């Protein structure tokens, strides 16, 4: 009798071509949504300010000086191909706060999406309808901006776009496991993730020639997403009415059952119910070790979010070439993904976490010595100094995302992963919602927003030294804290008698 192989061998080896096409459409939908982040520096681009003097001459000035100048100002752009939302809606001076509102409503949409997914899990049978429907709705909303260009419509568009993308993002990985054969789903997440930087590199090249907000939101994002959604639905309906694909879908379900029975793929357990959340909440409340690890892990996860989202909000104000900055930023994401794999395989993760957050924090807080006035032409050295926080943020985010996900198995028993991940994402999203207004506030003080991110990461580095690791592979609950004196005094005599009887039986 042969022993069971440790290698996961797919039962289905021949996959119909339309399944690959369907998966490709899913990856493209994910990639084209990348403009939710990469498009920000172009959509909200601001040129240099030139003030007008009494003789109608122009001179370079800061944003604050331009707004206070009684003779007015003129915006000088280095990139005439860019037509930003800032210019369209005149988001200067006292109206600049509206830019923060647009971005904040987008982030708030993400928060709402996450709350929905926690408390109202999407059933397996309708996931495809939700995913493909999100493509179509986002496409229609963004395309409507061609005709409805009021500030209120941009509020609605960004809120809807970010909300539906976050719903899609929350469903895509489980959807791949639900629908696709193991030969695809085994590395499905890796294939999906590569579509993001790949399409964003194409986007940066595209925006170099077609950089207006209409080109970005409508032509590059809205229309493709709408077509992807319609094509996905058409493909879905065709496959559901074709006997070949009906039979193959049944084979996929049978394959999943066999792999699960062999423990090749863990059986999915629904931990999204309110009862499970309440039970785990009580454990967190009564267990100091678990509670401390949860807070520290959430602090680190939030630091990741601030680094990643914060640098995108800052890219359009950094010195140097806007397109080169974005291209380098995207390429470093790819490099960091490779580095993360090596790190989790070869290094002590706790030391990596502490050291990396310290490096990030030190680098970011050093920005206090760098001028936030970008009105002058930058030298090569100043370009390196100003771009370095973005490079550090992008590399660290990609590395630390993987490291923290891997490290959670060392500091949390498996049963707590749901509440730990849900709580951490909630905290991170709340913090990221504050970035647009925080950036606006720091700019009023003529300070770099990276300073605040740095202080946050230094705190994450310090508290990460206090992680308490559980025994590797243990699924047991950590011991609860002993009763406090006042709690012990509240125990009734009957309860003490009952406890004494139980102890007597154990001794016997």
Secondary structure, 3 states (H helix, E strand, C coil): CCCCCCCCCCCCCCCCHHHHHHHHHHHHHHHHCCHHHHCHHHHCCCCEEEEECCCCCEEEECHHHHHHCCCCEEEECCCCCEECHHHHHCCCHHHCHHHHHHHHHHHHHHHHHHHHHHHCCCCHHHHHHHHHHHHHHHHHHHHHCCCCCCHHHHHHHHHHHHHHHHHHHHHHHHHHHHHCCHHHHCCHHHHHHHHHHHHHHHHHHHHHHCEEHHHHHHHHHHHHHHHHHHHHHHHHHHHHCCHHHHHHHHHHHHHHHHHHHCCCCCCCCCCCCHHHHHHHHHHHHHCHHHHHHHHHHHHHHHHHHHHHHHHHHHHHHCCCCHHHHHHHHHHHHHHHHHHHHHHHHHCCHHHHHHHHHHHHHHHHHHHHHCCCCCCCCCCHHHHHHHHHHHHHHHHHHHHHHHHHHHHHHHHCCHHHHHHHHHHHHHHHHHHHHCHHHHHHHHHHCCCCCHHHHHHHHHHHHHHHCCCCCCCCCCCCCCCCCCCCHHHHHCCCHHHHHHHHHHHHHHHC
